[in-house]
Amino acid sequence: MSAILEQLGLDQTFFIQIGIFFVLFLALSRIYFKPFMTLLEARHKKTVEDREAAERLLQQADEKFSEYQRRLAEERSEARKDYEQILNEAKKEESRLLSHARDEAKKITQDAAESANAQREKVKQQLEADVATIAQAISAKVLSRRS
């Protein structure tokens, strides 16, 4: 074994250095590496928890967004129904008003026609009375010229 150590260029200090290395490794692993690994583990855990929390928040946001879209669609549908109902009522009111206006116009037209007929009859009667008078006047003039 000493031949192998000489061939590798190692002497007895090698074993002392290895012993110091193991002692330092054990001491440093408890003093430095273990807290560092605990810190890394806590950081990893916090990162994973934050990512999971972010995913939950995104899922909640997606659920709220779908709820918003569903309610928006319901409200649009309700608004469309209300609009159609108001439009139908407006059309009915328009139809009623037009019907009433037609009836009024018809009544006014009938009243005007009746008034015109009454005036025509009155003028006709007046003319008939005047015709008889004019005819007598003409007859009297014609007869007075012949005599």
C-alpha positions as CSV (number, residue, x, y, z in Angstrom):
1,M,0.0,0.0,0.0
2,S,2.9,2.4,0.7
3,A,4.1,1.7,-2.8
4,I,0.7,2.8,-4.2
5,L,0.7,5.9,-2.1
6,E,4.3,6.7,-3.2
7,Q,3.3,6.1,-6.9
8,L,0.3,8.5,-6.5
9,G,2.5,11.0,-4.7
10,L,0.6,10.9,-1.5
11,D,2.2,10.8,2.0
12,Q,0.8,10.5,5.5
13,T,-0.7,14.0,5.5
14,F,-3.2,12.7,3.1
15,F,-5.0,10.7,5.8
16,I,-4.9,13.7,8.1
17,Q,-6.4,15.9,5.4
18,I,-9.1,13.3,4.7
19,G,-10.0,13.2,8.4
20,I,-10.1,17.0,8.7
21,F,-12.3,17.0,5.5
22,F,-14.8,14.5,7.1
23,V,-14.9,16.4,10.4
24,L,-15.4,19.7,8.6
25,F,-18.0,18.1,6.4
26,L,-20.0,16.8,9.4
27,A,-19.6,20.1,11.3
28,L,-20.5,22.3,8.3
29,S,-23.4,20.0,7.3
30,R,-25.0,20.6,10.7
31,I,-24.0,24.3,11.0
32,Y,-24.3,25.5,7.4
33,F,-25.7,22.9,5.0
34,K,-28.7,21.8,7.1
35,P,-30.1,25.4,7.7
36,F,-29.4,26.2,4.0
37,M,-31.3,23.1,2.9
38,T,-34.1,24.0,5.3
39,L,-34.1,27.5,3.8
40,L,-34.2,26.1,0.3
41,E,-37.0,23.7,1.2
42,A,-39.0,26.5,2.8
43,R,-38.5,28.6,-0.3
44,H,-39.5,25.8,-2.5
45,K,-42.6,25.1,-0.4
46,K,-43.5,28.9,-0.4
47,T,-43.1,29.0,-4.2
48,V,-45.3,25.9,-4.6
49,E,-47.9,27.3,-2.2
50,D,-47.8,30.7,-4.0
51,R,-48.2,28.9,-7.4
52,E,-51.1,26.8,-6.0
53,A,-52.7,30.0,-4.5
54,A,-52.3,31.7,-7.9
55,E,-53.9,28.8,-9.7
56,R,-56.8,28.8,-7.2
57,L,-57.2,32.5,-7.7
58,L,-57.2,32.1,-11.5
59,Q,-59.8,29.3,-11.1
60,Q,-61.9,31.5,-8.9
61,A,-61.5,34.4,-11.4
62,D,-62.6,32.1,-14.3
63,E,-65.6,30.9,-12.3
64,K,-66.6,34.5,-11.5
65,F,-66.1,35.5,-15.2
66,S,-68.3,32.6,-16.3
67,E,-70.9,33.6,-13.7
68,Y,-70.6,37.2,-15.0
69,Q,-71.1,36.0,-18.6
70,R,-74.1,33.8,-17.6
71,R,-75.7,36.7,-15.6
72,L,-75.0,39.1,-18.5
73,A,-76.7,36.7,-20.9
74,E,-79.6,36.4,-18.6
75,E,-79.9,40.2,-18.2
76,R,-79.6,40.7,-21.9
77,S,-82.3,38.1,-22.5
78,E,-84.5,39.8,-19.8
79,A,-83.8,43.2,-21.4
80,R,-84.7,41.8,-24.8
81,K,-88.0,40.5,-23.4
82,D,-88.8,43.8,-21.8
83,Y,-87.9,45.6,-25.0
84,E,-90.1,43.3,-27.1
85,Q,-93.0,43.7,-24.5
86,I,-92.6,47.5,-24.6
87,L,-92.4,47.5,-28.4
88,N,-95.6,45.4,-28.6
89,E,-97.4,47.7,-26.2
90,A,-96.3,50.7,-28.2
91,K,-97.6,49.0,-31.4
92,K,-100.9,48.3,-29.7
93,E,-101.1,51.9,-28.5
94,E,-100.2,53.1,-31.9
95,S,-102.9,50.9,-33.5
96,R,-105.4,52.1,-30.9
97,L,-104.5,55.7,-31.6
98,L,-104.6,55.2,-35.3
99,S,-108.0,53.5,-35.0
100,H,-109.3,56.3,-32.8
101,A,-107.9,58.9,-35.3
102,R,-109.5,57.0,-38.2
103,D,-112.8,56.9,-36.4
104,E,-112.6,60.6,-35.6
105,A,-111.7,61.4,-39.2
106,K,-114.5,59.2,-40.4
107,K,-116.9,61.0,-38.1
108,I,-115.7,64.4,-39.2
109,T,-116.0,63.4,-42.8
110,Q,-119.5,62.0,-42.2
111,D,-120.4,65.2,-40.4
112,A,-119.0,67.3,-43.2
113,A,-120.8,65.2,-45.8
114,E,-124.1,65.5,-43.9
115,S,-123.6,69.2,-43.5
116,A,-122.9,69.5,-47.2
117,N,-126.0,67.5,-48.0
118,A,-128.1,69.6,-45.7
119,Q,-126.7,72.8,-47.2
120,R,-127.3,71.4,-50.7
121,E,-130.9,70.5,-49.8
122,K,-131.4,73.9,-48.3
123,V,-129.9,75.6,-51.4
124,K,-132.0,73.3,-53.6
125,Q,-135.2,74.3,-51.7
126,Q,-134.2,77.9,-51.9
127,L,-133.5,77.6,-55.6
128,E,-136.8,75.8,-56.1
129,A,-138.6,78.6,-54.3
130,D,-136.6,81.2,-56.3
131,V,-137.2,79.3,-59.6
132,A,-140.9,79.5,-59.1
133,T,-140.6,83.2,-58.3
134,I,-138.3,83.8,-61.3
135,A,-140.5,81.7,-63.5
136,Q,-143.5,83.8,-62.6
137,A,-141.5,87.0,-63.1
138,I,-140.3,85.8,-66.5
139,S,-143.8,84.7,-67.4
140,A,-145.2,88.0,-66.4
141,K,-142.6,89.9,-68.5
142,V,-143.1,87.7,-71.5
143,L,-146.8,88.1,-71.2
144,S,-146.6,91.8,-70.6
145,R,-144.6,92.2,-73.8
146,R,-147.0,90.2,-75.8
147,S,-149.9,92.3,-74.8
